[in-house]
Amino acid sequence: MKVSFYVLSESKAQDFLGFICQLTQTALNKSSQSLLILIDKQDALLSTLDEALWAHDATSFIPHQRLLDATIADTDDVNKTVDAHANNETLAPVLLGSYMPADFKGIVLNTTIHPVNDFMAATNNAQPTRVLELIKPDANSVQEGRHKYKSYKQLGYELTHFKV
C-alpha cells in the first residue's frame, strides 16, 4: 500500500478544512476510486467538514455521504455506495466516518491520530489502495505523524511525504 504524508505549512494548517477539500477534489480528479475521510468519533470536524464539502467551490460541491456509527450502520447501504462508485453510478464517491466500512477498497484520507491499519479489523476485508496522512505543524501532530510513519514502515508500505 502507498502512504503519502502531507506536512502542512502554518498557512495550510490554518485553513485545514480548505486543504482537506482541495486534497479530496485532487484525489477524485486523479482516481476513479472511492475516498473515505476518517475522522475521530468525538471530533467536531465531521460536521464542519460535511458543510465545507458542500460549499467547497462557489460553482460546485464535492458529493459525499456521512457514515453512521459502526454499531448501527447498514453495511449493505455503505457497500452499495462504494460499489456504485466503482461502477460509475451517480452516488457519493466520498464517505465521511469514524470507521472503515467492510470490504472498502479505495483511498483513505486519515485525519485521526491512529494509523489506518488500526481501523482494518481482520474480519472486515477492507483493503485501502492508498492512504493520505495530514500532519499539522504543531508538536502533537508531528509526534503522532512519526508514530504512524514507524507503524507503516514496519508493515512495509511505500512511504512518501510532501511539504505543502
N, C-alpha and C positions, 0 to 999 in steps of 0.2 A: 504494500500500500504506500502511496505517496502522501507525505505530510508536509505542508507548507506553513511556516511560521511568518506572520506579518508583524514586525516590530514597529509599533506606531510612534510617530513623532508626537510631540506635545500638541501640535495643532490638530492632527488627525484624532488624537485621543479626546480632545475637547469636543469634536464632532463625531463621537463614537457611533451614534445611530446612522449618521450620514455615511460613514465609512462602511458600516455593515450593509446598508442598502446598495452602495456603489459596488462592493465586492460581490454581493448577491447577484446584481444585474450582470456584472462581468462574467461570473461563473455560468449564469444561464445563457449568455450570448455565446460562450465558448463550448458549451456541452449540451447534450440533449437529456442528460440525466437529471433526476430529481435532486433537490437540495434540502437538507434538513439543518435547521438552525437550532442547535442545542442550547438551552437556557436553564440555569438552576431553578428548581421548583419555586422557591420563595422570592425569586428575583422580579422586581418591578419592570425589568427590561422587556418581559413578554408583552405586556400591554402597550408600552411606549413603542416597541418595535413593530407590533401589529399595526398601530396607527401610522408609523413612519413609512412602512412598506406600501400602504395605500396612497400616501401622498408624496412619495419619493420625488417624482418629477411632475412639474406642472401639467405636462401633456400626457402622462401615462402613470401606471402604477405597477407594482410587482404582485401578481396574483399569488395568494398564499392561503394556507389553512392552518388554524391552530389545532393542535392535538389535545385531546382531553387527557386527564390524569391516566396513567397507565393502568391503574386498577379498575377504571370504569370505561376505558376506551373500547370502541367497537373495532377490533383489529381488522375485520372484513372491510370496513369503510376506509381505513388507512391503507390497506393493501390495494383497494380499488383505486384510490387516489394515486398511489405510486405506480401501479400497473397502467393506469390510464395515461399518465405522463410518458411512460416508456413506449406506449402505443400511439403517441402523438395525439391523444384525445385532449379536449379542452378543459381539464381540471387543473387545480393549482399545482404547479411544479415545485413550490416551496412549502415546506412544512415547518411549523414552529412548535417546539415542545421540550419537555424536560426528560424525555426518554427516547430510545431508539426503537421504532416500530419493528415488529417481526419481519424478517425477510427483506429489510431495507438494503437496497443496493444503489448507492448514489454518492453524492458529495455531502460531507458534513462540515458545517461551519460551527466550530465549538467556541461558545462564549463562557463555558463553565470552568471551574478550577480543576476539573478532573480530566485525565486522558480519555479519549473516546473509547478505548477498549474497556473502561470501567462500565460503559453502557451496553456493551455487547455480551449479553448473557449467553451461556453455552447453548441454551435451548431456543433462542430466537432467530438463529441463522442469519443475522444481519452481517453484511459484508460491504462496508463502505469502500468505494473505489478511491476516494481521496478525502483528506482532512485538511481544513483550513483553520489554523490556530491564530488567535489575536492576542498580542502582548502589548499592554499599555506601558507607558514609561515610568510607572510607579514601582517601588521596591517589591510590594506583594505580588504584583502581576509578573514581574521579572522572575521572582523566585518560583512561582507556580509554573511559568514557562520552562524554566530549567528542569523542574521535576518532570514535566510532560516530555521534554526533549529526551531525557535519560530513559524514560519509560518506553518511548517509541524506538529509540536506538537499540535497547535491549531486545526488542521484538524484531529487529532487522528491517524496519521500514525505511524507505528512501526519504531523507530529510533535506529540505531546502529552507532558506529564510530570505526575507526581503525587508529592507528598511523603507518604510513609507511615511 
